[in-house]
Amino acid sequence: MYIGVILFFCNYYMMSQQVFGIVIHGGAGNILPAHFTKELESQYHQKLNEALQEGYNVLENGGSATDAVVAAIKVLEDSPLFNAGKGSVFNSQGQIEMDASIMEGREMKAGAVAGIRRIKNPIDCAKLVMEQTPHVLLLGQGAENLWVSKGYNLVDTSYFYDEKRLKQWKENKKSTSKPQKHGTVGAVALDKYGNLAAGTSTGGMMDKMPGRVGDSPIIGAGTYACNQSCAISCTGHGEYFIRYTVAHDVHCKMLYQNKTLKEAIHTILFDELLPIGGTGGIIGIDKQGNVVMDFNTTGMYRGFKLSTGKQTTLIFDDKKSTQ
């Protein structure tokens, strides 16, 4: 009995000392103040803060980093402001195909879906794959069949239709330069128990070939989490992030080269990706609760909220992105 009491108080003490928090992103790219009205800028900050608060509430109430990541991402998936879920962009045939992944750092479990069209919150299905199947990645109809088999409903594809996205798609069709749209949402979290988790969700690249899959559902490319090091979610030109296994490389640089989270992310973005044309951003949190939100584009929707009281949301090239 006495041993049980001692263990209880030891665990309580450790929880009370553990920094916890959540970091989110809503995509990186050619994001400049000139592109925004004050009202639109305010809408983005409001939605980022809502996502942070949803995720943080889970952590504050003793929930897992995994559940916090899912809670935050679902807010962003439900908003047409971001290229994920409700706000997903159209492929070259005018259809929507969504990808998502999640990974937890304690047991290194992971789940992902790609090319789904009728699941309201792709991150929920990725979590389902992780927790209720022996697999990591399910595609299209297979993922939707799993979803239905577990008693969940599909939504009509019209749910994802957004007039703003249609206009962007038509304008992109007329463009000769084919500008890249780095639209993705993601979250990383550290809970009271010292566990890390990461998740990423996207509608993919605008005007992409049907069936194209980027880095977001690829474990080690767009998403990675390990309690020994960090939790990472990426956004950017997915083909580069896949080829350079970016999310896992952050972990490796920390574990084997003794780089800090900030050093590892900055090296990858500016010394490895940018010289070959790989643009985008990376968010991360390490096992001590250090936060990094870095990017090699003009902006990235991002924010964090920590148990230390520090929190912020940012959009443009403000380098107050490390805590």
DRENVOPA-577768 format. One record per residue: residue number from 0; z, x, y of N, C-alpha, C, CB in turn. Coordinates in steps of 0.05 Angstrom, whole numbers. Glycine has a CB too. Layout:
BEGIN
- nr; nw; nu; nv; caw; cau; cav; cw; cu; cv; cbw; cbu; cbv
- NUM; Z; X; Y; Z; X; Y; Z; X; Y; Z; X; Y
...
//
This chain:
BEGIN
- nr; nw; nu; nv; caw; cau; cav; cw; cu; cv; cbw; cbu; cbv
- 0; 0; 17; -24; 0; 0; 0; 0; 17; 25; 24; -19; 0
- 1; 18; 38; 25; 20; 55; 48; -6; 70; 53; 43; 75; 45
- 2; -19; 79; 31; -44; 93; 33; -65; 75; 46; -54; 103; 5
- 3; -65; 50; 37; -84; 30; 49; -80; 27; 78; -82; 4; 35
- 4; -55; 25; 87; -49; 22; 115; -58; 46; 131; -19; 17; 120
- 5; -53; 70; 120; -61; 95; 133; -91; 96; 136; -50; 119; 118
- 6; -105; 89; 114; -134; 90; 115; -145; 70; 136; -146; 84; 88
- 7; -132; 47; 137; -141; 27; 157; -139; 38; 185; -124; 1; 154
- 8; -116; 50; 192; -112; 60; 219; -130; 84; 225; -83; 67; 223
- 9; -135; 101; 204; -153; 123; 208; -181; 113; 214; -154; 141; 183
- 10; -190; 93; 199; -216; 81; 204; -218; 68; 232; -223; 61; 183
- 11; -196; 55; 239; -195; 42; 266; -197; 63; 288; -170; 25; 269
- 12; -183; 85; 284; -183; 106; 304; -211; 118; 307; -162; 128; 296
- 13; -224; 123; 284; -251; 135; 284; -270; 116; 298; -260; 141; 256
- 14; -268; 90; 293; -285; 71; 306; -281; 70; 336; -281; 43; 294
- 15; -256; 73; 344; -249; 71; 373; -259; 96; 387; -220; 68; 377
- 16; -263; 119; 373; -272; 143; 385; -302; 146; 385; -259; 167; 372
- 17; -316; 132; 367; -344; 135; 363; -360; 122; 386; -353; 122; 337
- 18; -376; 138; 400; -394; 127; 420; -415; 111; 405; -408; 150; 437
- 19; -422; 88; 415; -444; 72; 404; -462; 62; 426; -432; 49; 387
- 20; -486; 54; 418; -504; 44; 438; -532; 39; 428; -505; 63; 461
- 21; -549; 30; 445; -576; 23; 438; -596; 32; 459; -579; -8; 434
- 22; -620; 39; 450; -641; 48; 468; -666; 32; 460; -646; 79; 466
- 23; -682; 24; 480; -706; 8; 475; -730; 19; 490; -701; -21; 481
- 24; -754; 12; 481; -778; 17; 497; -796; -7; 493; -792; 43; 488
- 25; -814; -10; 513; -834; -32; 511; -862; -22; 514; -828; -52; 533
- 26; -866; 3; 508; -893; 15; 509; -897; 34; 532; -913; -7; 512
- 27; -915; 53; 528; -921; 74; 548; -950; 73; 554; -912; 102; 539
- 28; -958; 83; 578; -987; 84; 584; -991; 88; 614; -1000; 59; 576
- 29; -1013; 79; 624; -1020; 82; 652; -1005; 60; 668; -1051; 79; 657
- 30; -980; 65; 672; -962; 45; 684; -954; 56; 712; -936; 40; 667
- 31; -964; 44; 733; -959; 53; 760; -948; 31; 778; -985; 64; 772
- 32; -932; 38; 798; -921; 17; 815; -942; -1; 828; -905; 30; 837
- 33; -966; 11; 833; -987; -4; 846; -997; -28; 829; -1010; 14; 853
- 34; -992; -27; 803; -1001; -48; 785; -982; -72; 784; -1003; -36; 757
- 35; -960; -70; 799; -939; -91; 797; -933; -104; 824; -913; -78; 786
- 36; -928; -130; 822; -915; -144; 844; -885; -141; 840; -924; -174; 846
- 37; -870; -146; 861; -841; -144; 858; -831; -164; 837; -827; -150; 885
- 38; -844; -188; 836; -836; -208; 817; -841; -199; 789; -851; -234; 823
- 39; -864; -187; 784; -871; -178; 757; -853; -156; 748; -900; -170; 756
- 40; -847; -137; 766; -829; -115; 760; -802; -126; 752; -827; -96; 784
- 41; -793; -146; 767; -767; -158; 761; -767; -172; 734; -760; -179; 783
- 42; -789; -184; 727; -791; -197; 700; -788; -177; 678; -817; -212; 698
- 43; -800; -154; 681; -798; -133; 660; -769; -123; 658; -817; -110; 666
- 44; -757; -118; 681; -729; -108; 680; -711; -129; 667; -719; -101; 708
- 45; -715; -154; 674; -699; -176; 663; -701; -177; 633; -706; -203; 676
- 46; -726; -175; 623; -729; -177; 594; -718; -153; 580; -759; -181; 587
- 47; -722; -129; 592; -710; -105; 580; -680; -107; 578; -719; -80; 596
- 48; -668; -117; 600; -639; -120; 600; -629; -140; 580; -629; -128; 628
- 49; -645; -162; 576; -638; -182; 556; -639; -170; 528; -657; -206; 558
- 50; -659; -154; 523; -661; -141; 496; -638; -122; 491; -688; -127; 493
- 51; -632; -106; 512; -609; -88; 509; -583; -102; 504; -606; -71; 535
- 52; -579; -124; 518; -554; -139; 515; -552; -151; 487; -551; -160; 536
- 53; -574; -162; 477; -574; -174; 450; -566; -153; 429; -601; -186; 444
- 54; -578; -130; 432; -572; -109; 412; -544; -98; 416; -592; -86; 416
- 55; -536; -95; 440; -509; -84; 446; -487; -103; 436; -506; -78; 476
- 56; -492; -129; 439; -472; -148; 430; -467; -145; 401; -482; -177; 436
- 57; -487; -140; 385; -484; -136; 356; -466; -112; 351; -511; -132; 343
- 58; -472; -90; 365; -456; -65; 362; -427; -69; 370; -469; -42; 377
- 59; -424; -82; 393; -397; -85; 404; -379; -102; 386; -398; -99; 431
- 60; -392; -121; 371; -377; -138; 353; -374; -126; 325; -390; -165; 351
- 61; -381; -101; 322; -377; -87; 297; -401; -89; 278; -354; -97; 284
- 62; -424; -99; 288; -447; -102; 272; -461; -75; 267; -467; -121; 284
- 63; -480; -75; 249; -494; -50; 241; -516; -43; 262; -507; -53; 214
- 64; -523; -17; 261; -544; -7; 278; -570; -22; 271; -547; 23; 275
- 65; -574; -27; 245; -599; -40; 236; -601; -68; 249; -599; -43; 206
- 66; -579; -83; 248; -580; -110; 259; -583; -110; 289; -554; -125; 252
- 67; -572; -90; 302; -575; -87; 331; -604; -81; 339; -557; -65; 342
- 68; -617; -64; 323; -645; -58; 328; -663; -83; 325; -655; -36; 308
- 69; -658; -98; 304; -673; -123; 299; -669; -143; 322; -665; -135; 273
- 70; -644; -146; 331; -638; -165; 352; -652; -158; 378; -607; -166; 357
- 71; -652; -132; 385; -665; -124; 409; -695; -127; 408; -658; -94; 415
- 72; -707; -119; 385; -736; -120; 383; -746; -149; 383; -745; -107; 357
- 73; -731; -167; 371; -739; -195; 371; -742; -207; 399; -720; -212; 354
- 74; -724; -199; 417; -727; -208; 445; -754; -199; 457; -703; -197; 462
- 75; -761; -174; 451; -786; -163; 462; -810; -176; 447; -787; -133; 459
- 76; -808; -181; 421; -830; -194; 407; -834; -223; 417; -824; -195; 377
- 77; -814; -236; 426; -816; -263; 435; -827; -266; 463; -789; -277; 433
- 78; -830; -243; 477; -839; -243; 505; -869; -236; 506; -823; -224; 522
- 79; -885; -251; 521; -913; -244; 524; -918; -219; 542; -929; -267; 535
- 80; -896; -208; 553; -899; -185; 570; -906; -160; 554; -873; -180; 585
- 81; -899; -160; 528; -902; -135; 513; -922; -140; 489; -875; -126; 502
- 82; -935; -118; 481; -955; -119; 460; -941; -118; 433; -975; -96; 463
- 83; -929; -140; 425; -916; -143; 399; -910; -173; 397; -890; -126; 397
- 84; -911; -184; 373; -905; -212; 369; -921; -229; 388; -876; -217; 374
- 85; -908; -245; 404; -921; -265; 422; -942; -252; 441; -900; -279; 438
- 86; -937; -227; 449; -955; -215; 468; -976; -196; 456; -939; -200; 488
- 87; -981; -198; 430; -999; -180; 417; -1027; -182; 427; -998; -185; 387
- 88; -1041; -159; 427; -1068; -158; 437; -1088; -165; 415; -1075; -129; 448
- 89; -1113; -170; 423; -1134; -178; 405; -1149; -154; 394; -1153; -197; 419
- 90; -1157; -156; 368; -1174; -136; 357; -1204; -141; 364; -1171; -134; 326
- 91; -1222; -126; 354; -1250; -128; 362; -1263; -155; 355; -1266; -106; 349
- 92; -1251; -169; 336; -1261; -196; 329; -1245; -218; 341; -1261; -199; 299
- 93; -1228; -212; 361; -1213; -232; 375; -1190; -243; 358; -1230; -254; 383
- 94; -1180; -227; 339; -1157; -236; 323; -1133; -218; 328; -1165; -235; 293
- 95; -1110; -227; 319; -1085; -212; 323; -1075; -203; 296; -1064; -229; 337
- 96; -1070; -177; 294; -1058; -165; 270; -1034; -148; 279; -1079; -147; 254
- 97; -1011; -154; 268; -986; -141; 277; -974; -123; 256; -966; -162; 285
- 98; -960; -102; 265; -947; -83; 248; -918; -79; 257; -962; -56; 248
- 99; -901; -72; 239; -873; -67; 246; -859; -50; 224; -857; -93; 251
- 100; -838; -36; 231; -823; -21; 212; -794; -18; 221; -835; 7; 207
- 101; -777; -12; 201; -749; -8; 207; -738; 13; 187; -732; -34; 206
- 102; -719; 29; 196; -706; 49; 178; -677; 52; 186; -721; 76; 179
- 103; -660; 55; 166; -632; 60; 172; -625; 88; 162; -614; 38; 158
- 104; -607; 101; 176; -602; 129; 171; -581; 137; 151; -595; 142; 196
- 105; -565; 117; 141; -543; 123; 122; -554; 128; 94; -523; 100; 122
- 106; -570; 110; 84; -582; 113; 57; -612; 119; 58; -576; 88; 41
- 107; -623; 121; 82; -651; 127; 86; -669; 105; 75; -658; 154; 73
- 108; -660; 81; 76; -676; 58; 68; -695; 51; 90; -658; 34; 60
- 109; -719; 40; 83; -739; 33; 103; -756; 10; 93; -757; 57; 109
- 110; -767; -5; 112; -785; -27; 105; -806; -30; 127; -769; -54; 102
- 111; -830; -38; 120; -851; -41; 140; -872; -62; 131; -865; -14; 144
- 112; -886; -72; 151; -908; -91; 146; -931; -83; 164; -899; -121; 151
- 113; -955; -89; 155; -979; -82; 171; -1000; -104; 168; -991; -55; 163
- 114; -1014; -110; 189; -1036; -129; 189; -1028; -157; 184; -1055; -121; 168
- 115; -1004; -165; 192; -995; -193; 188; -1004; -210; 212; -964; -194; 184
- 116; -1008; -235; 207; -1019; -253; 228; -1003; -278; 233; -1047; -260; 220
- 117; -984; -285; 215; -972; -311; 217; -941; -310; 215; -982; -329; 196
- 118; -929; -287; 220; -900; -285; 220; -891; -281; 249; -891; -262; 201
- 119; -874; -299; 258; -866; -299; 286; -854; -273; 295; -847; -322; 291
- 120; -836; -262; 279; -823; -237; 286; -828; -217; 264; -793; -241; 290
- 121; -848; -200; 267; -854; -180; 246; -831; -162; 238; -877; -163; 256
- 122; -813; -156; 257; -790; -139; 251; -772; -151; 230; -774; -132; 276
- 123; -770; -178; 230; -754; -192; 210; -766; -188; 182; -753; -222; 216
- 124; -792; -188; 180; -805; -185; 154; -803; -156; 145; -835; -193; 156
- 125; -804; -137; 164; -800; -109; 156; -772; -105; 145; -804; -90; 181
- 126; -752; -117; 157; -725; -116; 147; -722; -129; 119; -705; -129; 167
- 127; -737; -151; 115; -737; -164; 89; -749; -146; 68; -753; -190; 91
- 128; -770; -132; 74; -782; -113; 55; -761; -91; 48; -807; -100; 67
- 129; -747; -81; 68; -727; -60; 63; -704; -70; 46; -716; -51; 90
- 130; -695; -94; 51; -670; -103; 38; -675; -118; 11; -656; -120; 56
- 131; -698; -130; 8; -702; -147; -16; -726; -141; -33; -704; -175; -6
- 132; -737; -117; -30; -759; -108; -48; -754; -79; -54; -787; -113; -35
- 133; -767; -69; -75; -765; -40; -82; -786; -24; -67; -769; -36; -112
- 134; -801; -37; -48; -823; -24; -34; -815; -16; -6; -847; -42; -34
- 135; -833; -2; 7; -829; 6; 36; -849; -9; 53; -832; 36; 40
- 136; -874; -10; 45; -895; -21; 63; -911; -43; 48; -914; 1; 73
- 137; -913; -67; 60; -930; -88; 50; -951; -96; 70; -913; -113; 42
- 138; -975; -102; 61; -997; -108; 79; -1003; -138; 79; -1021; -92; 70
- 139; -1012; -147; 103; -1024; -173; 106; -1014; -196; 90; -1052; -171; 101
- 140; -1031; -206; 73; -1024; -230; 57; -1001; -225; 38; -1048; -238; 40
- 141; -998; -200; 28; -976; -194; 11; -949; -197; 25; -978; -166; 0
- 142; -948; -188; 50; -924; -190; 66; -918; -220; 73; -926; -174; 92
- 143; -939; -235; 79; -935; -263; 85; -927; -279; 61; -961; -275; 97
- 144; -937; -271; 37; -929; -284; 13; -899; -280; 7; -945; -275; -11
- 145; -890; -255; 12; -862; -249; 8; -845; -266; 27; -856; -219; 13
- 146; -853; -268; 52; -839; -283; 72; -835; -312; 63; -854; -282; 99
- 147; -857; -324; 54; -856; -352; 45; -838; -355; 19; -884; -363; 40
- 148; -840; -335; 1; -825; -337; -24; -795; -336; -19; -834; -314; -42
- 149; -787; -325; 4; -758; -324; 10; -749; -348; 26; -752; -298; 25
- 150; -767; -368; 29; -759; -393; 42; -764; -394; 72; -731; -398; 37
- 151; -779; -375; 83; -784; -374; 112; -811; -386; 118; -782; -346; 122
- 152; -815; -396; 142; -839; -410; 150; -858; -391; 164; -833; -434; 167
- 153; -884; -396; 160; -904; -382; 176; -910; -398; 201; -930; -378; 159
- 154; -921; -386; 222; -929; -400; 246; -959; -399; 247; -917; -387; 271
- 155; -971; -418; 261; -999; -419; 265; -1008; -395; 283; -1009; -446; 277
- 156; -1031; -384; 278; -1040; -362; 294; -1042; -368; 324; -1067; -352; 284
- 157; -1044; -394; 330; -1046; -402; 358; -1021; -395; 374; -1052; -432; 360
- 158; -998; -392; 360; -973; -385; 373; -976; -359; 389; -950; -382; 352
- 159; -992; -340; 378; -994; -314; 390; -1015; -312; 412; -1001; -293; 369
- 160; -1030; -334; 416; -1051; -334; 436; -1039; -333; 464; -1069; -360; 432
- 161; -1048; -314; 480; -1039; -312; 507; -1063; -308; 526; -1019; -288; 510
- 162; -1064; -324; 546; -1087; -323; 565; -1090; -296; 578; -1084; -345; 586
- 163; -1068; -284; 585; -1069; -257; 598; -1081; -236; 579; -1041; -248; 607
- 164; -1073; -237; 554; -1084; -219; 534; -1114; -223; 530; -1069; -221; 507
- 165; -1122; -249; 530; -1151; -255; 526; -1167; -244; 549; -1155; -285; 524
- 166; -1157; -246; 573; -1170; -236; 597; -1173; -205; 595; -1155; -244; 623
- 167; -1151; -192; 587; -1151; -163; 584; -1172; -155; 563; -1123; -152; 576
- 168; -1173; -170; 541; -1192; -164; 520; -1221; -166; 529; -1187; -182; 496
- 169; -1227; -187; 544; -1254; -191; 554; -1262; -169; 574; -1257; -218; 567
- 170; -1243; -161; 591; -1248; -140; 610; -1252; -113; 595; -1224; -137; 630
- 171; -1236; -109; 574; -1239; -84; 559; -1266; -83; 545; -1216; -83; 538
- 172; -1277; -106; 536; -1303; -108; 523; -1325; -98; 542; -1308; -136; 514
- 173; -1321; -104; 568; -1342; -97; 588; -1339; -68; 597; -1339; -116; 612
- 174; -1316; -56; 592; -1311; -29; 602; -1326; -8; 585; -1281; -23; 602
- 175; -1337; 12; 598; -1350; 34; 584; -1331; 56; 577; -1373; 45; 601
- 176; -1308; 57; 591; -1289; 79; 586; -1270; 72; 563; -1273; 84; 611
- 177; -1268; 46; 556; -1250; 37; 535; -1221; 49; 538; -1261; 46; 507
- 178; -1207; 41; 559; -1181; 51; 564; -1162; 44; 541; -1169; 41; 590
- 179; -1145; 63; 533; -1126; 59; 512; -1102; 43; 522; -1117; 86; 500
- 180; -1093; 24; 506; -1069; 8; 512; -1047; 17; 494; -1075; -22; 510
- 181; -1026; 30; 505; -1005; 39; 488; -982; 19; 487; -994; 66; 499
- 182; -988; -4; 476; -968; -25; 476; -954; -27; 449; -982; -52; 481
- 183; -928; -22; 450; -911; -23; 427; -883; -29; 437; -912; 4; 410
- 184; -866; -40; 420; -838; -43; 428; -821; -29; 406; -829; -72; 431
- 185; -798; -20; 413; -781; -7; 394; -752; -5; 403; -791; 21; 388
- 186; -735; 1; 384; -706; 4; 390; -694; 24; 371; -692; -23; 389
- 187; -675; 39; 380; -658; 57; 364; -629; 51; 371; -666; 87; 368
- 188; -612; 54; 351; -584; 48; 356; -565; 65; 339; -578; 18; 349
- 189; -541; 69; 350; -519; 82; 337; -495; 63; 337; -512; 110; 351
- 190; -485; 56; 314; -463; 37; 313; -435; 50; 312; -466; 19; 289
- 191; -415; 33; 311; -387; 43; 312; -380; 60; 288; -368; 20; 315
- 192; -395; 58; 267; -389; 72; 242; -404; 98; 240; -395; 54; 219
- 193; -419; 105; 261; -434; 130; 261; -461; 128; 248; -418; 151; 249
- 194; -470; 103; 242; -496; 100; 229; -518; 96; 249; -495; 76; 209
- 195; -541; 107; 243; -565; 106; 260; -586; 87; 248; -576; 133; 265
- 196; -602; 75; 265; -625; 59; 255; -647; 59; 277; -616; 30; 249
- 197; -671; 55; 268; -694; 54; 286; -714; 33; 277; -708; 82; 288
- 198; -728; 21; 296; -748; 1; 290; -770; 1; 310; -735; -27; 288
- 199; -794; -7; 302; -817; -8; 320; -834; -32; 312; -833; 19; 318
- 200; -847; -45; 332; -864; -68; 327; -887; -68; 347; -847; -94; 329
- 201; -911; -76; 338; -934; -75; 355; -956; -94; 347; -945; -47; 356
- 202; -972; -101; 367; -997; -115; 362; -1020; -96; 358; -1003; -134; 384
- 203; -1015; -70; 360; -1035; -50; 356; -1051; -43; 380; -1053; -58; 334
- 204; -1073; -29; 376; -1090; -21; 398; -1110; -43; 405; -1106; 5; 390
- 205; -1113; -48; 430; -1132; -69; 439; -1160; -63; 429; -1131; -72; 469
- 206; -1174; -83; 419; -1202; -81; 410; -1205; -62; 386; -1219; -71; 433
- 207; -1184; -58; 371; -1185; -41; 348; -1202; -54; 326; -1157; -36; 337
- 208; -1212; -37; 307; -1226; -48; 284; -1207; -65; 267; -1238; -24; 267
- 209; -1217; -87; 256; -1200; -103; 239; -1189; -86; 216; -1215; -127; 228
- 210; -1164; -88; 210; -1152; -72; 189; -1141; -45; 197; -1172; -68; 167
- 211; -1146; -38; 223; -1135; -12; 233; -1104; -14; 233; -1146; -5; 261
- 212; -1092; 8; 224; -1062; 10; 225; -1055; 35; 240; -1050; 10; 196
- 213; -1037; 33; 259; -1028; 56; 274; -1002; 67; 263; -1024; 48; 303
- 214; -987; 81; 280; -963; 95; 271; -939; 77; 268; -957; 117; 290
- 215; -939; 53; 282; -915; 37; 283; -903; 30; 256; -921; 12; 298
- 216; -919; 23; 236; -908; 16; 210; -906; 40; 190; -923; -6; 197
- 217; -913; 63; 200; -913; 87; 183; -887; 102; 186; -937; 105; 189
- 218; -870; 102; 166; -844; 116; 167; -850; 146; 169; -827; 109; 141
- 219; -837; 158; 189; -841; 186; 194; -861; 191; 216; -850; 200; 169
- 220; -878; 172; 222; -897; 175; 244; -887; 160; 269; -925; 163; 236
- 221; -883; 134; 267; -874; 118; 290; -845; 111; 289; -889; 93; 292
- 222; -832; 114; 266; -804; 106; 263; -790; 125; 244; -802; 77; 253
- 223; -766; 133; 250; -750; 149; 232; -721; 148; 240; -761; 179; 232
- 224; -703; 149; 219; -675; 150; 224; -661; 165; 202; -663; 121; 227
- 225; -642; 183; 210; -626; 198; 191; -599; 204; 204; -641; 225; 182
- 226; -578; 197; 190; -551; 201; 201; -545; 231; 207; -530; 190; 183
- 227; -559; 249; 195; -555; 277; 200; -565; 286; 227; -568; 293; 178
- 228; -583; 270; 239; -596; 279; 263; -599; 258; 284; -623; 290; 257
- 229; -618; 239; 280; -625; 221; 302; -639; 196; 292; -643; 236; 322
- 230; -644; 178; 310; -662; 155; 305; -684; 155; 326; -645; 128; 305
- 231; -709; 150; 317; -732; 154; 334; -751; 130; 332; -747; 180; 327
- 232; -761; 121; 355; -783; 102; 356; -804; 112; 376; -772; 73; 364
- 233; -829; 110; 368; -851; 121; 384; -869; 100; 394; -867; 141; 367
- 234; -884; 107; 415; -905; 89; 426; -927; 107; 437; -894; 70; 448
- 235; -952; 100; 431; -974; 116; 441; -998; 113; 425; -965; 145; 442
- 236; -1016; 133; 426; -1041; 133; 411; -1034; 139; 382; -1062; 153; 423
- 237; -1033; 119; 366; -1021; 121; 339; -1034; 141; 321; -1023; 95; 326
- 238; -1060; 146; 323; -1073; 165; 305; -1061; 193; 308; -1103; 166; 311
- 239; -1054; 201; 333; -1042; 227; 337; -1014; 228; 326; -1042; 233; 367
- 240; -999; 206; 329; -971; 205; 320; -970; 205; 290; -957; 180; 331
- 241; -991; 194; 277; -992; 195; 247; -998; 224; 238; -1014; 175; 237
- 242; -1019; 235; 250; -1027; 262; 241; -1006; 283; 245; -1052; 270; 257
- 243; -989; 280; 266; -969; 299; 272; -941; 290; 262; -967; 305; 302
- 244; -940; 268; 246; -915; 257; 236; -892; 260; 256; -907; 271; 209
- 245; -897; 249; 279; -881; 254; 303; -851; 247; 299; -891; 239; 327
- 246; -845; 223; 290; -817; 215; 288; -801; 233; 270; -816; 186; 279
- 247; -813; 240; 247; -799; 257; 228; -797; 286; 239; -814; 257; 201
- 248; -817; 294; 255; -817; 321; 266; -794; 325; 285; -843; 327; 279
- 249; -786; 304; 299; -763; 306; 317; -738; 313; 300; -758; 280; 333
- 250; -735; 298; 278; -713; 303; 260; -713; 332; 249; -714; 284; 236
- 251; -737; 341; 242; -740; 368; 230; -733; 390; 251; -768; 373; 220
- 252; -742; 386; 275; -737; 406; 296; -707; 408; 302; -753; 399; 322
- 253; -693; 385; 300; -664; 385; 305; -650; 398; 282; -654; 357; 309
- 254; -658; 391; 257; -643; 400; 234; -649; 429; 226; -650; 382; 210
- 255; -673; 438; 229; -681; 464; 220; -686; 485; 241; -706; 462; 203
- 256; -690; 476; 266; -694; 494; 288; -671; 493; 308; -720; 489; 303
- 257; -651; 476; 302; -627; 474; 319; -634; 466; 348; -611; 499; 320
- 258; -656; 451; 351; -662; 441; 378; -646; 416; 384; -692; 434; 380
- 259; -640; 411; 409; -627; 386; 417; -648; 364; 415; -615; 388; 445
- 260; -638; 339; 416; -656; 316; 416; -676; 318; 439; -641; 290; 417
- 261; -666; 325; 462; -683; 327; 486; -705; 349; 482; -667; 334; 511
- 262; -697; 372; 472; -715; 394; 468; -737; 387; 447; -701; 419; 459
- 263; -728; 375; 426; -747; 368; 404; -768; 348; 414; -732; 356; 380
- 264; -760; 327; 428; -778; 307; 437; -797; 318; 458; -763; 283; 449
- 265; -786; 333; 477; -803; 344; 499; -824; 364; 487; -785; 359; 519
- 266; -816; 380; 468; -835; 399; 456; -858; 384; 443; -821; 416; 435
- 267; -852; 363; 428; -873; 348; 414; -892; 335; 434; -861; 328; 396
- 268; -881; 322; 454; -897; 307; 473; -915; 325; 490; -879; 290; 491
- 269; -904; 347; 500; -918; 363; 520; -931; 388; 509; -899; 370; 542
- 270; -920; 400; 488; -931; 424; 478; -950; 420; 454; -909; 443; 470
- 271; -946; 398; 440; -962; 393; 416; -981; 370; 419; -943; 387; 393
- 272; -973; 347; 429; -990; 324; 431; -1009; 325; 455; -973; 299; 432
- 273; -998; 329; 479; -1013; 327; 503; -1038; 346; 504; -996; 333; 527
- 274; -1036; 371; 495; -1059; 388; 495; -1083; 379; 478; -1051; 416; 486
- 275; -1077; 362; 458; -1099; 352; 441; -1107; 323; 448; -1091; 354; 412
- 276; -1095; 312; 470; -1102; 285; 479; -1083; 263; 468; -1129; 279; 470
- 277; -1061; 271; 456; -1042; 251; 446; -1023; 243; 467; -1027; 263; 422
- 278; -1026; 218; 476; -1009; 208; 498; -990; 186; 488; -1026; 198; 521
- 279; -967; 184; 500; -948; 164; 492; -920; 171; 500; -950; 158; 463
- 280; -901; 159; 486; -872; 164; 492; -855; 162; 467; -862; 145; 512
- 281; -831; 172; 469; -812; 172; 447; -784; 166; 458; -812; 200; 432
- 282; -770; 148; 444; -742; 144; 450; -726; 153; 426; -736; 114; 457
- 283; -701; 163; 432; -684; 172; 410; -655; 171; 418; -692; 200; 402
- 284; -638; 170; 397; -610; 172; 401; -600; 189; 378; -595; 144; 402
- 285; -582; 208; 383; -572; 225; 362; -545; 216; 353; -571; 255; 371
- 286; -533; 231; 333; -508; 222; 321; -485; 224; 339; -503; 237; 296
- 287; -488; 239; 362; -466; 241; 382; -469; 220; 404; -466; 269; 394
- 288; -491; 205; 403; -496; 185; 424; -512; 195; 448; -470; 174; 433
- 289; -524; 218; 445; -542; 228; 466; -568; 212; 466; -547; 258; 464
- 290; -578; 205; 489; -601; 188; 492; -624; 204; 505; -595; 163; 508
- 291; -648; 200; 495; -672; 211; 507; -694; 189; 508; -683; 236; 492
- 292; -707; 187; 531; -730; 169; 534; -751; 184; 549; -722; 142; 549
- 293; -769; 197; 535; -789; 215; 548; -817; 206; 542; -784; 243; 538
- 294; -836; 214; 559; -864; 205; 556; -882; 224; 571; -867; 176; 565
- 295; -907; 226; 563; -926; 243; 577; -948; 227; 590; -939; 263; 557
- 296; -942; 201; 596; -960; 183; 610; -947; 178; 638; -964; 156; 595
- 297; -959; 160; 653; -948; 154; 680; -923; 136; 680; -969; 142; 697
- 298; -918; 123; 657; -895; 106; 656; -889; 96; 627; -898; 83; 674
- 299; -865; 86; 624; -857; 74; 598; -835; 54; 604; -848; 95; 578
- 300; -838; 29; 594; -817; 9; 596; -794; 19; 578; -827; -19; 588
- 301; -770; 21; 589; -749; 33; 573; -721; 26; 584; -752; 63; 571
- 302; -701; 31; 568; -674; 27; 577; -653; 33; 555; -670; -2; 586
- 303; -628; 36; 563; -607; 41; 544; -581; 29; 554; -604; 71; 539
- 304; -563; 25; 535; -536; 15; 541; -517; 28; 522; -535; -17; 540
- 305; -497; 42; 532; -478; 57; 515; -449; 46; 519; -479; 86; 522
- 306; -433; 51; 500; -405; 42; 501; -389; 58; 522; -391; 45; 474
- 307; -400; 80; 532; -388; 95; 554; -389; 81; 581; -400; 123; 556
- 308; -406; 60; 582; -410; 45; 606; -436; 52; 620; -387; 51; 625
- 309; -449; 73; 610; -475; 80; 622; -497; 61; 612; -482; 109; 615
- 310; -514; 52; 630; -537; 35; 623; -557; 35; 645; -527; 7; 616
- 311; -582; 31; 638; -604; 29; 658; -629; 18; 645; -609; 56; 670
- 312; -647; 7; 661; -674; 1; 653; -693; 14; 673; -679; -30; 651
- 313; -715; 25; 663; -734; 40; 679; -762; 33; 670; -729; 70; 677
- 314; -781; 37; 688; -809; 32; 682; -827; 56; 689; -819; 7; 698
- 315; -823; 66; 713; -842; 86; 723; -832; 115; 716; -846; 83; 752
- 316; -845; 135; 728; -840; 163; 722; -814; 173; 735; -863; 180; 729
- 317; -792; 161; 728; -766; 169; 738; -753; 185; 715; -748; 145; 747
- 318; -749; 210; 718; -739; 227; 696; -709; 225; 691; -746; 255; 702
- 319; -697; 204; 701; -669; 199; 694; -668; 186; 666; -654; 181; 715
- 320; -679; 199; 647; -684; 188; 621; -668; 201; 599; -713; 189; 614
- 321; -649; 218; 606; -632; 232; 587; -603; 229; 595; -640; 262; 584
- 322; -586; 222; 575; -558; 219; 581; -542; 234; 560; -550; 189; 581
//
